[in-house]
């Protein structure tokens, strides 16, 4: 066998394995949806948002808890994200930092400084 044929065989095997894994996960999800028990296969999680503050710490906003429905599976199914993608602590860190602005020509400008205005004499 040529190296190109070996590479094609390996690639075909990997694609077939991925398709089989997804199909099996979907079949298991559908079976559990038809024979549902509490918290299986869907679960509702309570999440709290948190933002970074000075000193490497973060502040948790516990006054507005968010609920998210997730699915107990490897892949997303039925429009729900897998539960393993969420933090066990229930805290979702969000960033309130603004991305740095770019000056004309692509150079970065520190936040808080006014953007230079270009004018051309007529």
Secondary structure, DSSP 8 states (H G I E B T S, - for coil): --HHHHHHHHHHHHHHHHHHHHHHHHHHHHHHHHT-BTTBSEEEEEEEEEEE-GGG-EEEEEEEEEEEEEESSSS-BTTBEEGGGS-TT-EEEE------EE-TTS-EE-TTS---------
